[in-house]
Amino acid sequence: MTSESPELAEPSLWRRYLDFPLYWKLLIALVAGAVVGLAAGPDAEVLQPLGDLFLNLLMMIVFPLIVATLIVGVSSVSPARLGRIGGKVVAFYLVTSAFAITIGLTLAFIVNPGSGLNMPADGDEAAEAPSIVDTLVNIVPPNPVAAIVEGQVLPIVFLAIVAGLAIGAMRHNPQERIRDLGELLRRVAEGTSEVMFRIIRGVLEYAPVGVFALIAVTLGETGADALSDLAQLTAVVYGGVALQIVIYAIILTLFGIGLRNFFAYARTPMITAFVTRSSNGTLPVSTRAAQNMGVNEGVYGFSLPFGATVNMDGTALYVGASVIFVANVSGVDLSVGEILGVLLVGVLASIGTAGVPGAGLILLSMAITQAGLPFAAVALVAGIDAVLDMVRTMCNVTGDLTATRVVAQTEPGMVDEHAADETVVDPAEEPGAADREG
């Protein structure tokens, strides 16, 4: 027994790999893949099967994950809470997500990241673009089974939302039998979601290998041009988040909320989100900030947990910019109908992917599928995903707090006016330096 103790005390190489932070593994894979690709040139193509396996794994988990998590997320909201306050919160999140992905698309069209690259599409071509009317009409599938089998993104999202709403209504039905059935269906969805989370953990542990291979192959074919284009994409996402925060500031101002006090309270959650890259992990800090703002629990008790589950403004923005990057890299011109489809996916699918490990890549995979784009360029974005994830998570949390404060402002008795108007003094300022806001 004592002879085994040193072995038990020493973690295995595999355990060390698992314990090493994923974002560092992805960044190391990006750098290593770039070095190998630039050194080996076209010979790096021998690594392509390792990259293809990663892409196949991503596609394998996208649709079951979205269906399960959408049903769980939507069914968790009771009809009573989807009343006046809930309706305002949901509307705010949907509208700001639409703003965010529009900003991402617009900035990407202006900057055109990836336009200098030409990644071979391996025979995959973008599907013929449907008209805008067809895109909207086809959200409701005439054959649900065919929509699932064919991997039609928007119809699958629509079906999952409808199923979630129906299960949520069943769970709050006055008849015990209906309630029990609703709870059973939700537990099945929760179990499926948990299975998918466990599969995702495995896929993400393989992700560095896939990113290494695909980056090496890409740079082996294109040279160093890809690095400047990735820098452009990073600049677009960070600049887009800055504009999105300006939109939050405009909304707050329109509702008569002092910006200085709001951001004085919000800055700690924003920094926490940037560092931890987790909306759920930042939730206790966000809750404390809402309390300090004077918001009643009747608002933040719903808006913040719901926002951590649903609201993904930063990720929607990232998806909009990244889809244009992938289209440019693949040499594909997106039509208006395809862009509209990307926008709808970015807004609606965020309900299902928020809080999921690798949520940005999952949502990007869905948007690329919806646009009919070749899938290989996802690996380029995956290599810098950790850098992009920090700022988009900060944007998500800022949006949650903005919605909370605005909705509370519109509801009588939901804001402690004394706390809301109380001056917040920066610790760096001398006592008495701050003036009271009116």
Beta strands, then each sheet from edge to edge (+ up, - down):
end
